[in-house]
Amino acid sequence: MARSGCNIPSATWSPWERAAPLKSWTLPAGTGYKTVRAQFLDRSGNRSAVCSDYIKVVAP
C-alpha cells in the first residue's frame, strides 16, 4: 500500500496521502454513530474496496 484516503459520509474524500499506521480527523458534531470509510491505493494505481466501520460518540 502506497497511499490512503479517508471519508466521513456527507463529506468529501480526503486527498490521497502517504499511508501511515494512524490517521486522525475531526468527526461531525453531535452524539450517535459516525461512519468512517477508508480506501487504499497501491503503487500500481489499483484501488482497494472501500473499508468502513463506525464509532459511537456518547455525551460526556
C-alpha positions as CSV (number, residue, x, y, z in Angstrom):
1,M,0.0,0.0,0.0
2,A,1.4,3.3,-1.0
3,R,-1.4,5.8,-0.4
4,S,-4.7,6.1,1.5
5,G,-7.7,8.3,1.6
6,C,-10.4,8.7,4.2
7,N,-14.0,9.9,4.2
8,I,-16.8,10.6,6.6
9,P,-20.2,10.2,4.9
10,S,-21.6,13.5,3.6
11,A,-18.0,14.8,3.5
12,T,-15.7,14.6,0.6
13,W,-12.8,12.2,0.4
14,S,-9.5,13.5,1.7
15,P,-6.7,13.8,-0.9
16,W,-4.5,10.7,-1.3
17,E,-1.7,10.8,1.2
18,R,1.2,8.6,2.2
19,A,0.0,5.6,4.1
20,A,0.6,5.7,7.9
21,P,-0.4,3.4,10.8
22,L,-2.6,6.2,12.3
23,K,-5.0,8.8,10.9
24,S,-6.8,11.4,12.9
25,W,-9.5,13.9,11.9
26,T,-12.5,15.7,13.4
27,L,-15.8,13.9,13.4
28,P,-19.1,15.8,12.8
29,A,-20.6,17.4,15.9
30,G,-23.1,15.6,18.0
31,T,-23.6,12.2,19.6
32,G,-24.5,8.9,18.0
33,Y,-23.0,6.6,15.4
34,K,-20.4,8.1,13.0
35,T,-19.4,6.0,10.0
36,V,-15.9,6.3,8.7
37,R,-14.5,5.0,5.5
38,A,-11.0,4.3,4.0
39,Q,-9.7,3.3,0.7
40,F,-6.1,2.3,-0.3
41,L,-4.1,2.8,-3.4
42,D,-1.1,0.6,-4.3
43,R,2.0,1.7,-6.2
44,S,0.4,0.5,-9.5
45,G,-2.6,2.7,-9.0
46,N,-5.0,-0.1,-8.0
47,R,-7.7,1.0,-5.5
48,S,-8.9,-1.3,-2.7
49,A,-12.5,-1.9,-1.9
50,V,-13.8,0.8,0.5
51,C,-13.5,-0.3,4.1
52,S,-15.9,1.1,6.6
53,D,-16.6,1.0,10.3
54,Y,-18.5,3.1,12.8
55,I,-17.7,5.0,16.0
56,K,-20.3,5.6,18.7
57,V,-20.0,9.1,20.2
58,V,-21.6,9.5,23.6
59,A,-22.1,12.6,25.7
60,P,-19.5,13.1,28.4
